[in-house]
Amino acid sequence: MRMRKLIPAIVGFFWVVLPSAATACPDCPAGIREQVRRGIYGEGFGFNLFATVLPFGVFLGVAAMIHSGFPSFPEPDPRRPDERH
């Protein structure tokens, strides 16, 4: 059941990320189209993509911690003071 929900998300992700799906200005003349494409997929594309996606990972991690609870450590047994964890 989980896989049925996961597959559309994966397909959607690749649909957006693939350059063929994200054509820049399809009605523009060739010179402007190439300038727009170089501006989007230029040398800073990797960093910009990372900076855009990073907050989603942070929020997902915080939500997972809230949902599953923060890690807790067992209290040592007071009858055995030499017990270490």
C-alpha positions as CSV (number, residue, x, y, z in Angstrom):
1,M,0.0,0.0,0.0
2,R,2.9,2.4,0.8
3,M,4.4,1.8,-2.6
4,R,1.3,3.0,-4.4
5,K,1.7,6.3,-2.7
6,L,5.4,6.5,-3.2
7,I,5.6,5.8,-6.9
8,P,3.6,9.0,-8.0
9,A,5.9,11.0,-5.7
10,I,9.0,9.6,-7.3
11,V,7.6,10.0,-10.8
12,G,6.6,13.6,-10.1
13,F,10.1,14.4,-8.7
14,F,11.9,13.1,-11.8
15,W,9.3,14.9,-14.0
16,V,10.2,18.2,-12.4
17,V,14.0,17.6,-12.2
18,L,14.6,16.2,-15.7
19,P,15.7,19.0,-18.1
20,S,13.4,17.7,-20.9
21,A,10.3,18.3,-18.6
22,A,11.5,21.7,-17.5
23,T,12.0,23.4,-20.9
24,A,12.8,27.0,-20.6
25,C,10.6,29.3,-22.7
26,P,9.5,27.0,-25.4
27,D,8.0,29.8,-27.5
28,C,11.1,32.1,-27.3
29,P,13.7,32.4,-30.1
30,A,16.6,30.0,-29.9
31,G,19.1,32.6,-28.6
32,I,16.9,33.7,-25.7
33,R,15.9,30.1,-24.9
34,E,19.6,29.1,-24.5
35,Q,20.3,32.1,-22.3
36,V,17.3,31.1,-20.0
37,R,18.5,27.5,-20.0
38,R,22.0,28.5,-19.1
39,G,20.7,30.7,-16.3
40,I,18.6,27.9,-14.8
41,Y,21.0,25.0,-15.3
42,G,24.2,27.1,-14.9
43,E,27.2,26.4,-12.6
44,G,25.2,27.3,-9.5
45,F,22.4,24.8,-10.2
46,G,23.6,22.2,-7.8
47,F,24.0,24.6,-4.9
48,N,20.7,26.3,-5.6
49,L,18.9,22.9,-5.8
50,F,20.5,21.9,-2.5
51,A,19.6,25.2,-0.8
52,T,16.0,24.8,-2.0
53,V,15.6,21.2,-0.9
54,L,17.4,21.4,2.4
55,P,14.6,23.0,4.4
56,F,12.2,20.2,3.4
57,G,14.6,17.6,4.9
58,V,15.0,19.6,8.1
59,F,11.2,20.0,8.5
60,L,10.7,16.3,7.7
61,G,13.3,15.3,10.3
62,V,11.7,17.5,12.9
63,A,8.2,16.1,12.1
64,A,9.6,12.6,12.3
65,M,11.1,13.3,15.7
66,I,7.9,14.8,17.0
67,H,5.8,11.9,15.6
68,S,8.1,9.1,16.9
69,G,9.2,10.8,20.1
70,F,12.6,12.0,21.1
71,P,15.1,9.3,22.0
72,S,15.1,8.4,25.7
73,F,17.7,6.6,27.7
74,P,16.8,4.1,30.5
75,E,17.5,5.3,34.0
76,P,20.2,3.3,35.8
77,D,19.0,1.0,38.5
78,P,19.5,2.8,41.9
79,R,20.2,-0.6,43.6
80,R,23.3,-1.0,41.4
81,P,25.4,2.1,41.5
82,D,28.2,0.6,39.4
83,E,25.9,-0.1,36.5
84,R,26.8,1.9,33.4
85,H,24.9,2.5,30.2
